[in-house]
Amino acid sequence: MILLKPERMVRSRSRPSHTDILLRITSVSSLLKTLFIVLCLIALIGSSFRPMPGPDYAVGSVDFSTIVPEAEPQAEEDEGLFYSVYQVKRGDTVSGIAEAFDITVDTIFSVNEIQAARSIQPSQLLKVPNMSGILYQAKAGDSIDSIAEKHGISPDRLIVANGLMKNELDPGRMLFLPDAKLPSVVLREIAGDLFRWPVRGYITSWYSWRRDPFTGKNSFHNGIDIGVPSGTPVAAGMEGSVSEASYSPIMGNYVMLRHPGGWQTLYAHLSSISVKKGQYVARGNRVGLSGNTGYSTGPHLHFTVYKNGKLVNPINVLK
């Protein structure tokens, strides 16, 4: 019996054959393939549990949460109404003061109750609001909505400027109407440009006491007489409607016009009448031709002015 040395035995066992090496490589390769398949299955199974795309997110869509909407212009916040005081200086005009404070002349006229633009004097103190508008005294039945609609202004600004808490208003309450304007007739009256001359000629009799040319007694002459040739066109001093167009023994052929603001004018001793009762006439439109009819001593136009039924000196309102 032959015995092998231990060293040779170990050396013989530790030396793999070519077959063993191929088997080992094949085993490792199979293991890697199996591992790869397992990983693919895990990835595939995991993807099936992802949430479905919603309306805010989808492949090829836009994420609306990232879009910043275009900023809309914001209306300037109304700061409310407050006043400052201005002392008139020599050479100041109402229009100049209004322009300096960026408000309308209507505002200064209304807030300071100015009846004539030329009446302001140096050192006079004027109230000046921080916004354009006019004063208005509430009447019975007035409401925020009705006043805003009548004057073409914002109800919201009316509420803020006056600190109003309800739509109905107490009669007699004084309100400031933001952005409202005075009627054109009122502006012309304050500016001294209310009436135009109906004819151009010489004044033969003034608005005053005088000796009556027929009786010789003192009587008050309630208008002015303007001497012009017979047949001279007579123009309406202001826009209005014809309230009367007739004849009387005193006034002869005459026309009476009713104007905005409570004004009325009379044109008398006409040779002919060019308008009819109820007709609207614009400022400067012809109402007739001058003449010598009625209680008259010669061709002329008698011109009378009334304000709310009371006589007014025509010279004070003519331009």
Helices and strands as residue ranges (DSSP letters): H 6-13, H 18-47, G 64-66, E 83-87, H 94-100, H 105-111, G 117-119, E 125-129, E 133-137, H 144-151, H 155-162, E 174-178, H 184-191, E 202-205, E 208-211, E 218-221, E 224-227, E 233-235, E 240-248, E 252-259, G 260-262, E 263-273, E 280-281, E 286-290, E 301-307, E 310-312, G 314-316
